[in-house]
Amino acid sequence: MPITMQNYALTWTDATGKRRASTVAYDKPSAEHRKAELEADGATDVTVAPIRPGELPQP
């Protein structure tokens, strides 16, 4: 049985009100950790979304 890795990306609104998106893919624990960091820095509307390899989200 092959092992498949699911990648995740983040989108958020920064403290100035600008929409942002991650430029790297994360595994689930790393994405959740980064989400907590962003929220601690004042980001709002932080979402973690599954993505396909080579795909990145739009802000």
MARSERO-745760 format. One record per residue: residue in one letter; chain; x negated, z negated, y negated of N, C-alpha, C in turn. Coordinates in nm, 4 decimals, always signed. Layout:
// residues N
(A, A, (X, Z, Y), (X, Z, Y), (X, Z, Y))
...
// end
This chain:
// residues 59
(M, A, (-0.0847, +0.0000, +0.1178), (+0.0000, +0.0000, +0.0000), (-0.0894, +0.0000, -0.1244))
(P, A, (-0.0707, +0.0982, -0.2119), (-0.1561, +0.1043, -0.3309), (-0.1194, -0.0049, -0.4318))
(I, A, (-0.2196, -0.0468, -0.5030), (-0.1988, -0.1459, -0.6087), (-0.1785, -0.0690, -0.7387))
(T, A, (-0.0702, -0.0994, -0.8070), (-0.0460, -0.0346, -0.9358), (-0.0550, -0.1387, -1.0450))
(M, A, (-0.1209, -0.1007, -1.1521), (-0.1349, -0.1915, -1.2648), (-0.0399, -0.1475, -1.3747))
(Q, A, (+0.0356, -0.2402, -1.4249), (+0.1246, -0.2115, -1.5360), (+0.0541, -0.2483, -1.6654))
(N, A, (+0.0524, -0.1565, -1.7590), (-0.0062, -0.1812, -1.8905), (+0.1031, -0.2171, -1.9896))
(Y, A, (+0.0643, -0.2947, -2.0908), (+0.1575, -0.3377, -2.1949), (+0.0946, -0.3163, -2.3314))
(A, A, (+0.1792, -0.2890, -2.4300), (+0.1358, -0.2745, -2.5684), (+0.2241, -0.3615, -2.6558))
(L, A, (+0.1776, -0.3885, -2.7758), (+0.2540, -0.4724, -2.8681), (+0.2885, -0.3969, -2.9949))
(T, A, (+0.4030, -0.4300, -3.0511), (+0.4401, -0.3867, -3.1854), (+0.4823, -0.5113, -3.2611))
(W, A, (+0.4611, -0.5108, -3.3939), (+0.4955, -0.6271, -3.4741), (+0.5033, -0.5891, -3.6205))
(T, A, (+0.5545, -0.6803, -3.7004), (+0.5549, -0.6669, -3.8450), (+0.4576, -0.7705, -3.8990))
(D, A, (+0.3591, -0.7242, -3.9769), (+0.2585, -0.8186, -4.0270), (+0.3135, -0.8971, -4.1461))
(A, A, (+0.2338, -0.9871, -4.1977), (+0.2773, -1.0767, -4.3054), (+0.3134, -1.0031, -4.4341))
(T, A, (+0.2627, -0.8802, -4.4512), (+0.2949, -0.8021, -4.5708), (+0.4197, -0.7170, -4.5527))
(G, A, (+0.4780, -0.7194, -4.4323), (+0.5985, -0.6422, -4.4041), (+0.5731, -0.5054, -4.3441))
(K, A, (+0.4479, -0.4745, -4.3134), (+0.4140, -0.3444, -4.2554), (+0.4236, -0.3496, -4.1035))
(R, A, (+0.4868, -0.2471, -4.0439), (+0.4955, -0.2374, -3.8981), (+0.3592, -0.1987, -3.8420))
(R, A, (+0.3221, -0.2597, -3.7325), (+0.1933, -0.2341, -3.6674), (+0.2164, -0.2131, -3.5180))
(A, A, (+0.1167, -0.1521, -3.4532), (+0.1194, -0.1334, -3.3087), (-0.0222, -0.1495, -3.2550))
(S, A, (-0.0320, -0.2015, -3.1346), (-0.1637, -0.2198, -3.0734), (-0.2255, -0.0842, -3.0420))
(T, A, (-0.3573, -0.0806, -3.0446), (-0.4301, +0.0419, -3.0120), (-0.5002, +0.0302, -2.8774))
(V, A, (-0.4715, -0.0765, -2.8070), (-0.5255, -0.0983, -2.6732), (-0.4116, -0.1377, -2.5803))
(A, A, (-0.4344, -0.1204, -2.4516), (-0.3378, -0.1626, -2.3517), (-0.3828, -0.2962, -2.2939))
(Y, A, (-0.2856, -0.3804, -2.2629), (-0.3129, -0.5138, -2.2093), (-0.2482, -0.5293, -2.0733))
(D, A, (-0.3005, -0.6233, -1.9929), (-0.2246, -0.6658, -1.8762), (-0.1230, -0.7690, -1.9271))
(K, A, (-0.0285, -0.8090, -1.8450), (+0.0805, -0.8956, -1.8910), (+0.0313, -1.0285, -1.9495))
(P, A, (-0.0567, -1.1035, -1.8808), (-0.1016, -1.2304, -1.9396), (-0.1744, -1.2124, -2.0729))
(S, A, (-0.2565, -1.1088, -2.0828), (-0.3293, -1.0841, -2.2076), (-0.2341, -1.0443, -2.3198))
(A, A, (-0.1320, -0.9661, -2.2875), (-0.0335, -0.9260, -2.3880), (+0.0430, -1.0476, -2.4402))
(E, A, (+0.0806, -1.1380, -2.3511), (+0.1520, -1.2586, -2.3931), (+0.0619, -1.3477, -2.4791))
(H, A, (-0.0653, -1.3536, -2.4445), (-0.1606, -1.4324, -2.5225), (-0.1755, -1.3726, -2.6627))
(R, A, (-0.1890, -1.2400, -2.6696), (-0.2021, -1.1730, -2.7989), (-0.0756, -1.1896, -2.8821))
(K, A, (+0.0398, -1.1872, -2.8173), (+0.1669, -1.2083, -2.8875), (+0.1670, -1.3456, -2.9545))
(A, A, (+0.1240, -1.4477, -2.8822), (+0.1182, -1.5829, -2.9378), (+0.0215, -1.5891, -3.0563))
(E, A, (-0.0920, -1.5209, -3.0464), (-0.1878, -1.5176, -3.1576), (-0.1273, -1.4523, -3.2818))
(L, A, (-0.0597, -1.3406, -3.2618), (+0.0018, -1.2705, -3.3744), (+0.1077, -1.3570, -3.4412))
(E, A, (+0.1910, -1.4229, -3.3620), (+0.2955, -1.5086, -3.4174), (+0.2344, -1.6269, -3.4920))
(A, A, (+0.1246, -1.6800, -3.4412), (+0.0570, -1.7909, -3.5093), (-0.0020, -1.7461, -3.6432))
(D, A, (-0.0359, -1.6177, -3.6534), (-0.0905, -1.5625, -3.7781), (+0.0182, -1.5172, -3.8756))
(G, A, (+0.1450, -1.5382, -3.8405), (+0.2540, -1.5054, -3.9314), (+0.3252, -1.3744, -3.9042))
(A, A, (+0.2913, -1.3057, -3.7970), (+0.3594, -1.1811, -3.7634), (+0.5008, -1.2119, -3.7139))
(T, A, (+0.5923, -1.1193, -3.7406), (+0.7298, -1.1348, -3.6946), (+0.7682, -1.0144, -3.6099))
(D, A, (+0.8808, -1.0250, -3.5422), (+0.9341, -0.9158, -3.4603), (+0.8297, -0.8636, -3.3622))
(V, A, (+0.7558, -0.9541, -3.2989), (+0.6509, -0.9158, -3.2037), (+0.7169, -0.8841, -3.0697))
(T, A, (+0.6907, -0.7633, -3.0193), (+0.7452, -0.7241, -2.8901), (+0.6334, -0.6787, -2.7973))
(V, A, (+0.6511, -0.7073, -2.6699), (+0.5600, -0.6620, -2.5656), (+0.6378, -0.5590, -2.4849))
(A, A, (+0.5834, -0.4371, -2.4751), (+0.6535, -0.3297, -2.4058), (+0.5647, -0.2670, -2.2988))
(P, A, (+0.6216, -0.2374, -2.1820), (+0.5431, -0.1676, -2.0798), (+0.5141, -0.0248, -2.1238))
(I, A, (+0.3945, +0.0213, -2.0934), (+0.3549, +0.1583, -2.1272), (+0.2876, +0.2215, -2.0068))
(R, A, (+0.2768, +0.3528, -2.0104), (+0.2065, +0.4265, -1.9050), (+0.0610, +0.4414, -1.9453))
(P, A, (-0.0279, +0.4626, -1.8482), (-0.1694, +0.4836, -1.8817), (-0.1865, +0.5964, -1.9835))
(G, A, (-0.2667, +0.5718, -2.0848), (-0.2932, +0.6694, -2.1884), (-0.1885, +0.6755, -2.2982))
(E, A, (-0.0836, +0.5988, -2.2860), (+0.0246, +0.5982, -2.3840), (+0.0084, +0.4794, -2.4759))
(L, A, (+0.0379, +0.4970, -2.6048), (+0.0364, +0.3864, -2.6999), (+0.1671, +0.3883, -2.7786))
(P, A, (+0.2147, +0.2723, -2.8216), (+0.3419, +0.2667, -2.8930), (+0.3301, +0.3153, -3.0371))
(Q, A, (+0.4417, +0.3518, -3.0934), (+0.4488, +0.3865, -3.2348), (+0.4954, +0.2640, -3.3118))
(P, A, (+0.4366, +0.2383, -3.4294), (+0.4769, +0.1197, -3.5063), (+0.6219, +0.1250, -3.5522))
// end
